[in-house]
Amino acid sequence: MIEVLFYILLSFVPIVLYPYTAELFEFNKMLATYALMVLIMVAWGAKMVAGKKFIFRRTILDIPLIVFLVSQIFSTITSIDFRTSLLGYYSRFNGGLLSSISYALLYWAFVSNMDAKKTKKALYFLLGSGVLVCLYGVLEHFGIDKNLWVQDVQNRVFSTLGQPNWLAAWVTALIPIGWKFAFDIEKPLKNKIYWLWIAVSTLFFLILIFTKSRSGLFGFAFMEIAFWGYLIASHFKKKAAFRKILIHLAISQGALVILALAFGTQLTPSLPDFIKNKTLIINVPTTTSSSGPALEVGGTDSGTIRRIVWKGAIEIWKHYPILGTGVETFAYSYYNFRPVEHNLVSEWDFLYNKAHNEYLNFMANTGTVGIVSYLILIVSTLVLFYKKRQSAFAAGYISILVSNFFGFSVVPVNLQFFLFPAIAIALANNQLMTNDFQLKKLSSGQKAAIVILLLVGSWLLIVIGRYWYADLLYAKGKLYDDSSQFAKGAQYLIQAERLSPNEAIFHNEISSSYSSIAVTLAQDHQKDKAQQFADAATIESDGAVKLSPANVNLRRSRVSMFIKLAIINPSYLNDALAVLLDAIKLAPTDAKLYYNLGLIYSRLGQNDEALQTLQHTVDIKANYKEARLALAILLNDRGDKKEARAQLEYILKYIDPNDSITKQQLEEVGK
């Protein structure tokens, strides 16, 4: 059972997705990993009980893994948001304490229960999953699902992993495994299996090209150096073996060169484009999609944005140098240390829940203790690969380390990160340590212990299932809210909240539903009912902020709620003002918060405060058209026409020369 469950884990997790949950990819992959981990642990425990033997293989990574987990535990205990640190940021999920514990347990279960024969079969399942993912990616490149996604998936494929950089990182780590299977075949040129493995690795490289991921390409370059460098160095003095390496090198790399010339790469044009002189230097998209940040969708000037985000991550570490702000809390802590220059990039108002550098992410979230323990784990793993002479897994692992420098891990990649060393250990052991296991008649005590294991495992699976179903209900309720069917949306959201009462975003969405219902009732002159829903909305919003006090976005939603409810009672504007002032303490460089604060001051008749706030807004974001327009209107109302005209002319000269509202306002100022 353990063997089969690992086959399912390695083949099913990269493929699984579900279109009706709030997040299609990572959420379902993470929960599938949790469920399979529980089943594996129950089976492993039952095996030990039945055999009356403690089955655990000691390895070089035991102490580094324990040290790493301890660092994550302490960082979670001291976190600014305990639930986020425990489960991961909602919509990312991977990286929370529970995920790290799960990966570590899977590592120990693998090395303790899988021998070389089973492990080799497990690799077939992993690579078979890779083939399926990549074949779908090829179809995606040719437009099979181009109308299903907001993103330009035909231009940058992401198959079943959900994002091009994630797919690139995962598939690059698989390429050297296919090469190693091919290299190990005797008399390869006459063997069909050899050409099959070459074709598999070539398919993986083709998908890497189709992702247009520069971080993936950098990871591939380092992987190549590591893989071929080790093979050449270790066989240099063996004439026959070295000749075989050269043949294998020529065939495998020749196939890649042909693909690179045919389709181009992230940094080089295709041969037809080069001949036609259409692309001379770089074949990389230069426009950003509205569906996500440039750092994820490959938009304009991602290097500049990345440097700004990294600067903020370092500032977080400087202020929380020991244990950081808590595992996976970057989405909250970054606002407090967000560099003011972030306001001037095109993705200035996007949420960054990762540092887009795995190492800086650990520094910011878990401090010096966390990053040091993580680096110790990495170095120990590389030593393990060297001792076990597993060049393919070492090369794939190195590609992950490089791509993570420009991004962050997701569930399938983290499974590689933790299971590649386990696979290397298992392959080096031709005989399973528990081969003397024999199932004998169970005593009453053994039966009772196994029943307890089954009950605990069943309970954990029910908890995982409830969590998944709560998200499904949340997604359905949110969908109804987005289509203005607030009463129907609230029904599903309430059910989700009952299943998972400590999820802040569930309370926040219910608050949004209730406030919209309140406004509708007020417009229908049902003031008493409107006030009841307004009060309920406030209570739900209170609950959301209480559950996640460091979450700036919950305060944004709270401000929107109070502004919406001001239709019922203008005094809600004072509540909105108080929330904005509180939010600015958490996000002191956020231009949008200051802009909304200026508008609230204006609506409350506090024009001096409004002018000061809007002036500060354009000081920290000079290209903020709406803020300059609001500032110009207030200046004009105060009689300062010269300065009002200057603000409007600035918009037309430097921001938007064709803005009709600004032109109209300029005429009004002239009159």
N, C-alpha and C positions, 0 to 999 in steps of 0.2 A: 504493500500500500504506500509506503514512504517513497519507494522508487517511482511509482506511477504518479504520485502527487507532485514530485519534482519535475517529471516530464510535463505535466499540465502547467505547472508554474512557469517554466521556461518557454513554453510554446503558446500558452493562452494569454498571459498578461500583456505581451506586446500587441496583441491583436484586439483585446477587448475594448469596447467603447459602447456607450448607450446614448442615443440622441435626446432622451427625455429627462435626463438629470441636469442640474444647474450647470455642471461642468462635464463635458462629454467624455473626456479622455482620462486625465489624471485621477479624478475621483473614483471612477470605476476600476482603474488599474490598481489603485491603492487599496481599495476595499477587497478586490479579488486576492491581492497579496496577503492581506490580513486573514481572510478566510482560509486560504491554503496553508498559511503558517499555522493557524490553529489546528487544522486537520493533521498536519505533519507532526506537530508537537504532541497531540493526543496519541497518534499512532506510535511515536517514539516512546512516549511514557508507558503506553500499554505493552510495548515490546520489552521494556526493561522490567516491568512488573511480572510479565509472563515468564521471562527468562531468569528472574531472580538475579539480575546482574545490572550493574551500573554501566551503561554504554556511553562512553564519552572519550573521544580521541583528543589528546593534548596536541596543540600545534604552536607554532611560533607566534601566531597572532592572538592567542588567548589573552595575554596581559595587555597588549595594545588595544584590543577591542574592549576589554573591561575598563581600562583607563578612559577610553573615548566615551563609553556609555556613562561612566561616573561624571565626566565633565558635562555631558548633556543633562543629566539628572540635576546636578547642582544649578546649572543655568536655568533649568525649568522651574526649580523651586524659587529662585530669586527673580523670576521673569516679571516684566511689566504687564504681561497677559498670560496667565497660567494655561488657560484652555488652548490658546493658539500654540503655545510651546509644546503642549501635550499632543495635539492632533495635527498641527501644521496650519498654516494660513488657509482659510477657507477659499477654495478655488485652486490652491496649489497642493495642499494636503501632504505631499512628500516632504520629508525633512523634519517633521515633528519628532518628539521623543519616542512615541510609540512606533513610528516607522523605523527609526534607528534600532530600537530593541528588536523589532521583527526581522530586520535584515541580519542582525547579529545571530539571532536564534536560528535562522535559516542556514547561516554559515556553519554553525556548530552541528546542526542536524545533518547537513550534507557530508561534512568530513567524517562524521561518526557512523554513517549508515550507507554510504555509496562507495563501491569499489571501482576499479578502473573500467571493468566491462560495462557496468551500469552508467558510469559517467560518460563513457564514449557514446552510449545510446542517448543520454541526456543532451549531448552536444548535437546529435542529429536532430533532435526535436527543436533545439534552439535555432539551429541554422535553417531548419525547415520553416519555422515561424518567420525567420528573416526573409526567406524566399517569398513567402506569401505576402508579407508586408511590402516587399519591394516590387513584386508583380503588380500589386494594387497601385503602388506609387507610379509605375510606368503608365498604367491606364489613366491615372490621375493627370500625368503630364500631357497626355493626349486628349484630355477633356472629358473623361467619363463622368465626373461629378462637379464640373466647374460651376454649375448653376445652384449647387447646394450650399455653397459657402460664401461668406462675405469677403474672405480673403481671396487673393488671386492664386488659387491653389494650382492652377495649370502652370503658372510661372515659377512658383516655388512649392514643390510638393511637400506634404507632411504625412500622407498615408494614414495609418491608424495611430500615429503618435501625437498628432494634433498641432505640431509646430515644426517648421523646417529644421531649425537648429537642433532640436531634440532628436529628430529622425537621423540627422547627419551624425550626431555624436554616437547614437546607438549602433547604427549600421557600420560606421568606420571601425568600431571595436570588434566587429565580426569578421572583417576582411582577412586578417592574418590567420584566423582559425581555418578558413577554407584553404588558404595557401599551405598551411602546415599539413592538413589532411592530404593535399595533393603531393607535397614533397615527400611524405612518408611512404608513398606507393613505390614498390619496386618495378623497374622497367616501365616508367610512367608513360612514355610516348605511345606505347602500344595498348595502354589500358584505358578503357572508356570511362572508368570511374575518375581517373586523373583529369580528364577533360571536363567531366561534370563538376569537379571541385573548382577548376579554373573558371568555368562558366558562372558558378555561384558567386565567387569573389568578384568577378567582373560585373555581375548584376548589382552587387552591393555598391561598387564604385560608381556605376551609372546613376544609381539613386542619389549618391552623394553629390554628383554633378547637378542632378535635377533639383536638389534642395537649395542650391546657390548659397550654401552656408560657408562663410569664410572661416568661422571658427572650426567647422568640421574639416575644412581643407587643411588648416594648420595642424589639427590633430592627426590627419592622414599623413602629412609630411613627417611628423615626428614618429609616427607609427612605422612608416617605411624605414626610416633610419635605424630604429631600434630592432626591427625584425631582420632586415637584411644584414645590418651590421653585425648582429650576433651570429647569424648563420655563417657569414663569410669568415669572421674571426675564429669561430670554433671549428671550422672545417678547412681552414686555409692550407694546412700542411697535409691534408689527406687528398691526394690527387683525384681519385675517383669520385669522392663525395663533393669535392670542390667543383669538379666538372658538372656534376648533377645540379649543383646550386646555380651555376651560370646558365645552364639550359632552362631551369625553372624560372630564374630571374628574367631571362629574355622573353619567355613565353608569357608569363604573368604581366610583366610591365609592358610588353608589346601590345597586349590586349587593352591595357589602360590608355596607352598612347593613342591607339585607334579611336577609342571613345572620346578622349579629350579633343582630338582633331575633328571628330565628327560633330560633337555637340558643344565644344568649348567647355571651359571650367569657370569657377567663380572669379578667377583672375586672368584668364586668357581667352581670346576669341576662338571660335570654331574656324576650321580651315576655309570653308566657303565665305564666312564673314571677313576673314583676313584678306582673302583674294579680292573680294568686292570692296574692300576698304571701308566697310561699314563700322567695324569695331577695331580700334587700333590698340587700345591699352587694357581697359577693364570692362568685362561683361557682367556688371553688377547693377541691379535696379537702383535708381536714384530717387524714386518717389516713395512716399510712405503710404501705407494703407490706413484708412480710418479705423480699422478694426483692432489696432493695438499699437504699442510703443514701437519706435524705430528700432530699438534694441532687440525686439522680437520679430518684427515683420520685415526687417531689412530696409528701413527707411533712410532718409537723408541724414548725412553727417552723424551716423551712429557712434563714431569714435569720440566726437566731442561730447555727446550725451553721456557716453560710458565714463569718460574721465570725470565729469561732474558728479555722477552717481558714486564713483569710487572715492572721490574727495569727501563726499558726505559720509560714506561708510567708515573711512579712516577717522573722521571727526567723532563718530559714535564710539569707536573703539577707544579713542583718547579720553572720552568722558566716562566710559564704562570699561576700563582696561582689564579687569580680572575675569568676570563672568559674562560680560556683555549685557545687553538689555533683555535677553531671553531667547531661547531657541525659536527661530522663525518669526521674530517680531520686527523685522526690518521695515515692513509696511507702516509701522507705527513710529518707530524711532527715527526713521529717515526724515520725516517732516520736521522734527525738532532741530536737525542739523543740516537741512537741505541748503546747499549753497545758493546764494541769491541769483547767481548767473543761470540757474536752472530755469528761471522765469523767461529767459530770452531764447530758449530752444523751441522747436516746433511742437514738441511733446511736453510742454511746460505744465499742463494740467492733468497729465496721466499719473496714475498711481504706480509706484515702483515698490513691489513687494519682495523683490530680491535685489541684491547688489550687482547682479550680472557679472559676478566674479565669485566663484564658490569659496575661495580662500578669504576674500574680504567679507563675504557673507558670514563665514564662521567667526571672523574677528569681531564684526559688529554685534552679532547675535550672542556669541558665547565667549567673547573676550580672549585674552591670551591663553587661558587654560584650555579653552575649546580648540583654538587653532593649533596650539602645540600638540595636543592629543591627536588631532586629525592628521597632522604632518607625521607624527610618530607612527600612526597606523599606515600611512602611505609608504614611508620608508621601510617599515617592517614587511609590507607586502612585496615591495620590489626586491628586497633581500630574499624573501621566500621564492619568488619566481626564479631568481638567479640560482638558488640552491637546488631547486627542482628542475632546472634547465627547461623551463617552459617559456620559450621565446615568443610563441604566438600570443599567449595570454598576457605576458609582460608588455608586448607591443600594443595590444588592444587596450590594456590598462593605461598605458602612457598616453594613448590618444584621448582617453577620457580625461586625464589630468590636464592636458593641453586645452581641450575644448571647454572644460570647466573654468579655465582661466578667463574666458570671454563670456561665460554664461553660468548655468547652474544645472544641477542634476535633476532628473525626473525619475519616475518609478522604474521603467525598464533599464535606464542607465545605472541607477543605484543597485539594481539587482546584479548587473555586471560587476560593479565596483566591489560588492561584497561576495559574490559567488565565484568570480574568476579565480581568486586565490583558493577557495574551497575546491574548485574543479582541478586546479593544478596539484593540490595535495592528493586528491582522490586518484588522479591519473598515475601518480607516482607509486601508488600502493596496489599491487596486483592481487592482493588477498585481503578481503574484508576482515577487520579485527573481530567481528562478531560471527565468524563463520562456524563457530562451535555452538551457536544458538540452536536449541532444540525446544520445541513446544511440548511441554508435559502437561499432565492433568493439573488443573488449577485448583488451589486451595480456596476456602471460603474467603480468607483475607485477600487473596489475589483478585478474586472475582469482585469483591467489594471495592478494592482500589481501582480496578478498571471501570467499574460502574461510576465511581466518583469522577474519574477522568472524563468519561463520556458525558456526564452531566455538566461538568465545568465547560467542556468543549462546546456542548450544545448551547449553554447559556451565552458563551462568547459569540457564537455564530448568530444567535438571536439578537444580541446587542449590535453586531455589525449589520445585520439585516434591517433592524429598526433605524439605524443611522442612515442607511442607504434609502430606505423608503421615506424617511423624513425629508431627505433632500429631493426626492422625486416629487413629493407633495409641495415642497417649497418652490420648485421649478414650475410646477403647474400653476400654483397660485400667483407667482410673479408674472407668468405669461398672461393670465387673465388681467392682472393689474396693468400690464403694458398695453392691453387692448381696451382699457377703461371699463372693464367689467369688475369693479372693485368689490362688490358684495360677494360675487362668486369666488374671486381670488381670495378674499378673507377666509372663506370656508376652508379652503385647502391649507392656507397658511396656519390657521388655528390648529388643524390636525397635525401639521408638521411640528408646531411648537409643543404640542402635547407629547409627541414622541421624543423630541429633543429640546427640553425646556431651557437649556443653558446656552443655546445658540443665539448670539446677539443679533445676527443679521435676520433671523426669523422674526424676532420682536420688532426690529426696525422696519421690515417690510409690512408687517401687520399695522404698525403705526402709520405708514404711508397709505395703506388701504383705508383705515379708519378716518384719517384726515380728509381724504378725497370724498368719502361717503358723507362726512360732516358738511363739507362745502356744498355738495349736491343737495342735501337736505335743507341747508340754509337758503339756497337759491329757490327751493320749493316752498319757502316760508314755514318750514317745520323747525322752528328755532330750538324747542326743547330737545327734540331728538338729535338735532345737529350738535347741541352742546354736549349731549351724552357721548356721542362718538368723538367729539373733540377731546373730552376728558379721557376717554379710553385710549385715544391716540397718544396723548401725553403720557399716560401710564406706561404704555408699551415702549415709548421712546425712552422714558426713565429707566425701564428695565434693560434696554439694549445698552445704554451708556454705562449703567452700573455693572453689567456683565463684562464689558470691554472698555474700561475708562480711558485707555491710551489710544483708542481708535478715532482718528480725526474724521474719517468719513462718516461715522455715525453722528458726529456733531454737525457735519454738513447737512445730513438728512434731517436732523432735528431743526436746524435753521429753516430749511425748506418747509418743514411741517408747520412751524409757527407762522411763517410768512403766509402760507396757504390759509391757516386758520384765522389770520387777521381779517379776513372777509367777514367772519362771524363776530369777532371782537377785536378792535384795533389794539387792545392792550397786549395782545400776543406779540406785537412788534417789540415790546420791551423784553419779552422772553427771548426773542430771536437775537436781540442786541446782546443780552447777557451770555448766550451760548457762543456767539461769534467772538466776543472778548475772551472767553475761556478757550475757544479753539485756537485763537491766535497765539496763546501762550504755548500751545503744543506745536504750532506750525508758524513760527515768527517770520518766515520769508515767503509765505504763500500769498501771492498777489491777488488771487481770486477771493480769498477770505477778506482781505482789506477792501477790495472793490465792493463786496456785498455789505461790509460794515459801513462803508460810505453811503451806500444807498439807504440803509436802515436809518442812519443818522438823518439823512435828508427827509425821509418819510416821517420821522418823528419831529421834524422842524428844527433840529439841531444843526443848522447850516454851517456854523464855524467848524464844528467837529467833522462834518461831512467834507468840507473843503480840505481840511488838514489830512484827513484819511485818504481821500482820492489823490491828493498831491503826493502823499507817500507811496500810493499804489503805482503811479506812473514813474516815480523815482526808482522803484525796484523792478519795474517792467515798463520800459520806455515805449514799447510797441503795443501796449494794451489799448486798442482802439475804443472799446466800450468805456473804459475808465476815463480816457481823455475826453470823450464825448460828454459823459456825465459831468466831468469837471468843468467843461466849457459851458454847459447849460447853467450850472450853479453860479459860475463867475458872471455870466450874462445877467442872471436874475439879480445878482448883487450890484450890477451896474459896472462891473469891470470888463468892459467890452474889448479893450485892447488885449488883455490876457486871454479872454475867451476866444478871440479871433486867432491868437497865437496857437492855442491848443488845437483848434479846428484845422488851421493851415498845416500844422505838424502832421495830422492824420492824412491829409491829402497829399502831402509831399513825401512822407516817409513810410506810411503804412498802407493806405488804400486810396489811390488817386481817383477811383471811380465810385466811392461810397456816396450814394444819393442822399442819405440822411444827413451826413456831415455837410454836404453842399447846401442842402436846404437850411440847416441850422446856421451856416455861415451867412446866408442871405438874411436870415432873421436878425443876426447880430448886426449886420450892416444897416438894417432898417432902424 
